[in-house]
Amino acid sequence: MTAPIRFPRFFVTSPAPCPYLPGRQERKVFTELKGPHADQLNEALGRIGFRRSQTVAYRPSCLDCQACVSVRVVTGEFKPSSTQKRDIKRNRDLVVTECRPWATDEQFELLSKYLAVRHPDGGMSQMDELDYADMVEHTPVTSSLVEYREPTENGEPGALVGACLTDRQGDGLSMIYSFYDPDHADRAGLGNYIILDHIQRAAQNGLPYVYLGYWVEGSPRMQYKVRYRPLERLTRDGWQRMDRKEQSKLIAEATAPRGENSGTMGAARGKDGQPVKFPAS
């Protein structure tokens, strides 16, 4: 007889400075993912707004703020915009390989370059090789590291230009963390392309969603997530599709030129707050 799935124990972190919105405090509720039913638990929690960090599933539980909203792309109805079509055309020659979640020196070097350019003041900029290995390899669920490489003259994979740590769930792909070469002269839109590729891969495998994590209105670093339609967000009444006019307005705001210092946040922990540290449970 199969042992019943035990209801997990949940814990709450102490308040800490918010990594997305200056002057606010964040708090998280979390539980440990372990045992033979970790995949099922992770998937169930993902549907109600939890994210995974190593062996922990967490979601915001702030006392006076609900700015963090889980969002997911509906893969079967996705229609790329003109800009997204250009990103696909520009990068579709990349060699994409789904690898087991195993950290390499090449991946870490690319991550370090990405963080130095895009998130120099974030906590992740202090990661060393062991921290990165923990982020990638400590997973109790079905995960992969999707690599994006330059093609070579003989058609073999070349230099690594992008990567994404991805969880596979029963209803979709959950993009845990992606990074790429931010200075590649011929690869504009690499970050968008990695998302677009995941949308295509999910659709081809009959998976209805790609989970993008939290969209935080008011945080410039998180506005790229509204560019993919149709987009659903998690509300108190469940998952609901974002109104097309509202999303168009948000896309216009996200793509509008910003000042040189716009979006700069001291002590931010990177675009998705990885890695997340929790007290021992």
N, C-alpha and C positions, 0 to 999 in steps of 0.2 A: 504494500500500500504506500502511495506517495505521501510524504509528510506534508501537512498543510503549511501554507505560506504564513509566517508570523508577521503580525502587524508591526511595522518598524517603530523604533523609538525616535522621537524628534527632540532636537535641542535648539536653543536660541543663543546667538552670539551677543556679546555686549555691544552697545552703540559705539560706532567709530565714524570718522569723517567720511562723507560720501565721495566716492571716486568719480562721480559724474556731475553732480550739481554742487557748486561751492556754497559753503555755509550750512549745509544740511548734514544730518547724521543718518547713517545706514545701520540696519540690523538684519541678520539673516536667520532663517530657520533651516536646519539641515538634519540629514540622517545618513547613516553609513550604508553603502552598497556592498553586500557581501553574500556569499553562499550560492547555491545552485539556482536561485531564483532572482539573481541580481539583474539580469536582462529584463525580466517581466516587471520588476519593481521600478527600474529606471524608466521604462517605457510608460508605465502608469503615472509616475510622477512627472514625466516630461509633458504629458497631456494636460496637467494642471499647473504648468508653469515652472517646474523645477529645471535646473541645469546641472550638469555633472562637472565636477572637478576632481580628478583622480578617483578615489574610492568614496567620494561624498556627493550626494545630491542636495542642492540648496536652492532657495528662492528668497527674494527680499521679503522682509517682514517689518517694515519701518512703521513707527508709531504714528507719524503725521504726514506721510507722503506715499503716493501710489504712482510715482512717475515711471517706474520700471514696468514695462508691459511686454509680455511674451508675444512674439510674432512668428508667423510661418507663411511660406509661399505655397500657393495651390499649384502644384506642378502641372497637372493636366490641362489647366486653362492659361498657363503663363504665356504671355506674348511679349517678346523683347522690344524695347524702345529702339529708336534709331541709334542712339548712343550705344546701347547694349549690343545691337547688331554689329556695329563697328568694332566693339571689343571682341566679339566672337570671331569676326573675320581676321582681325589682327593677330589673334593668339591661337587659332584653331590648329595650327601646325605643331603645337606643343605635344610632347609625348607624355601621356597621363598614365600613371601606374598606381594601382591600389596596393599598398604594402602593409605588412603586419605592423602593429604599433611598436616599432623599435627605433630608438633614437640613434642618430649618426652624427659624426663631427660635421659633415657637410650641411645637414639640417640646422645644427646649432649655429654655425657660422652665418647662414642665411638669416636665421632669426635675430641674431645679434645685430646684423646690418639693418634689418627692418626696424628693430626697436630703436636703434641709435638715430634713425632718420625720422620715424613717425611718432615715437613715444619716448623721447629722451629723458623725460622727467618721471616716467612711470616706474612703479615698483618692479616690473618685469625686467627693466633694464639692468637690474642687479643680479639677474639669474646667472648661475654658472652651469656647467655641463651636467652636473648631477641634478640640479633643479629641473633642467629641461628633460632629462631622462625620466624623472619622477612624473612630470606632467604627461609624457607620452606613454610610458610603459605601465604605470600603475592604473590599470583599468580592469574592473571586474566584469565588464560588459563587452559586447561585440563591437570592436573598434578597428579602425584602420588609419594609416597615414597615407593620404593621397598626395603623390609627388607630381610636379609639373616640371618637365625638363625640355631644354632646347633640343631640336632635332640635329643630327649630324649628317654629313654628306652620305654616309652609308646607311642612314636610317636608324641608327642605334640611339638610345637616349644619351643626351649630352649633359650640359651644366644644369644644376638645379636652380630654378628661378621662382618656384612657389611650392607651398605645401599646406595641407589642411588636416588636422586631427579631427576625425569624423566618427560618430557613433551611428550604427545602423539599428533602427527601431522597426517595429512591425508596420508602422504607418508612415515611415519616412526616414530621412537622413537628418541628423542633428550635427550642425557644424560647431564643434567645440572651440577651435581656434585655428585661424589661418594666418599665414605670413608669406611674404614674397619680396622680390628684389625691387626696392622703391626707386632705384636710380637707373633702371634698364632703359636705354635710349629708344629701343624699338619695341618695347612692351608696355605701352600705356594701357591702363585699365586692367592690369593683372589681377588686382583684388576683386574687381567686379567679375572678371572672367572665371575666377575660382568659384564664385557663387553660381554664376550661370551654368558652369559645367556640372555642379552638384544638382541643380534643378533638372538639367537634361538627364543625368545619370539616374536620378530618382524616378523620373517619368518613364524612362526606358525599362526600369525594373518594377513598374507598377506600384510605386510608392507615392501616395498622394501629396506628401508634404516635404518641404525642407525647412527645418527649424533654424531660425537665425539668432535665437537668444533674445535679449532684451532690447527693445527700442525705448529710448529715454527722451521724451520730448523736452527740449531745452538744453540738451547736451549735443553740441555740434559733432562730436566724434561718433555719435550713434545714428546720425540722420541718414547715412547711406542705406540703411535697411528699408526705408520707405520707397525706394526706387523700383522695387520688384512687385509687379501686379499679376494677378490679384493677391492681396496680402490680407491675412486674417490675424486678429489680435485677440488675446484672451481677456475676457471681461468677467464681471461677477455672474453674468448669465451664460457663460461658456464662450466658445470661440465664435467670433463674429467677423464678417468681412468688412474691411475698411471701406467707407463710402468713397466712390470714385472721385467726386469733386474734392472731398477732404484730402484724399491722397494726392491728387494733382496739385493742390495748394502746398502740401508738405514737400512734394518733390521740387516744386519751384523754389521754395525757401531753401531746401537742401543744396540745390545746384547754383544758387545765386552767389556771385563773388563776395568774399568776405575780406575783412581787413587782415593785415599781417598777423596781428595777435589774436584774432578771433578764434575761439575754441580752445585756447590754451588754459590748462588747468594744472595747477601745482598739485603734486602728490597723487595724480591720477594713476590708476593701476593698469593702464593699457585699455584698448578699445572694448574689451569684454571683461575686464576685471580679473583676468587670470594672472597668476595662479591664486586660488582662494585658500587661505589658511584657516583652519578651524581648531578649537580646543579639542583635546581628546575626549571621545564619547565613552 
